[in-house]
Amino acid sequence: MSYIFYAAWNAPYLLLIIFSTIVDFFAAKGIYRARSDMAKKLYLGLSLVANLGVLTYFKYGNFLLENSIALAARFGIAYEPMPWSILLPVGISFYTFQTLSYSLDIYKGRLKPSDSFLDFALFVTFFPQLVAGPIVRARKFMPQLIAPPVVTAESFGWGLILVVIGLFEKVVIADGLTAPIADRIFAQSGTLPPGTVVIGLLAFVIQILCDFAGYSLVAIGIARCLGFELPQNFRAPYAAIGYADLWQRWHISMSSWFRDYLYANVRSTTDRSLWNTIRTQMITMTLIGLWHGASWTFVVWGAFNGAVLSIETMLKKLIGHWHVWSVTAIQVLLGGLTFALFAFSGILFRSRDLAQATDLARSFFAPTQTPFHVGSGDILIVLALTAATLAFHTALRKRRFEQAIAAVPASLQLFLLVGMMSAIIMIEGDSDAFIYFQF
């Protein structure tokens, strides 16, 4: 079923998943059976080169080509290669990192290779999370394949609830309410009124949260209906206090992947200096930006987040454990600053290119070039959704999502679910593809 699900998008690209599955299945066995470190590294190198090579070719080939042309032009070289017209495979960043984690875990001795190729193939291609996560670890998912999954009425019911909530977030909030507003604002050129930019950024951060968190809930819900457990991918990120806290709550499966497989290996274990920590944070966050897309806007977005995280790390190091940080008013201010900085970084994430991002950032300081204003109805929608999201995340800051749902009376749960399903059916406009499908 998973292969059919993916082939429905582009059947020839199914070969890429099969290739990655075969390479990592046998490379992992080679790593486990190897008697020398050199042999283990060779098998691991095979996995890395095969997976990252395919990812680079399909996702970053055009980006590298365009920058090579621009670099050659700076030296007066007329480099005119054939146009790069390769379609990006859906979900390639997700399943590539998923299969790589399997080989890396076996290399580190955290896992034994699977004896069943079919089990491993299901791990790689499990259709609920195949194209946009959450990124699953083999040591968490593979044990669920030892025995046939058991579907209880409770787990099936929870799964359906999560699917409905996820679809409501995606179809109603992301596509129906916030995307049209964000799209209209980001379609403009030049500097805009500062208030217009603020509304556009708030609309976008609510849109991308509901788009991606909504997909994650749908994936987790479908998996639950089938008797499988997938990891939580968002944990009230807009209630984070500080950037380190934010990145432990936003796209958790991706950020934890970079933490465990990149940050932990790049950071020197013998050098405990502040510079070593900051250097590693900047490298990791910049690569997280590049993981999101083959564009300088994503690279700079990652570097911006890395810079904010590094400044926070320096301040914590210099100030230390100051008791005032635990004061409620200070935590509210820090939480507001965290959300504001993350929303501001949306300029880079959402802009067409660095030129537009620069214009939007300059809008707060330079005269307006494009007098584009947002209607009062749109402003009300965005401010109401922002306030509701912040309040909801604050309430969930120290609670699991399912715990919060369980605390709601059954009659109210039913009323809310019926309301959500009605809104999903009745919402006007077209529903767009999930944003993270492009990554």
Buried (B, 14 or more C-beta within 10 A) or exposed (E): EBBEBBBEEEEEBBEBBEEBBBBBBBBBBBBBEBEEEEEBBBBBEBBBEBBBEBBEEBBBBBBEBBEEBEEBEEEEEEEEEEEEEEEBBBBBBBBBBBBBBBBBBBBBEEBEBBEEEEBBBBBBBBBBBBBBBBBBBBBEBBEBBEEEEEBEEEBBEBBBBBBBBBBBBBBBBBBBBBBBBBBBBBEBEBBBBBEBBBBBBBBBBBBBBBBBBBBBBBBBBBBBBBBBBBBBBBBBBBBBBBBBBBBBBBBBBBBBBBBBBBBEEBBEEEEEEEEBBBBBBBBBBBBBBBBBBBBBBBBBBBBBBBBBBBEBBBEBEEEEEEEEBEEEEEEEEBBEBBBEBBBBBBBBBBBEEBEBBBBBBBBEEEEBBBEBBBEEEBBEBBEEBBEEBBEEBBEBBEEEBBEEBEEEEEEEBEEBBEEBEEBBEEBEEEBBEBBBBBB
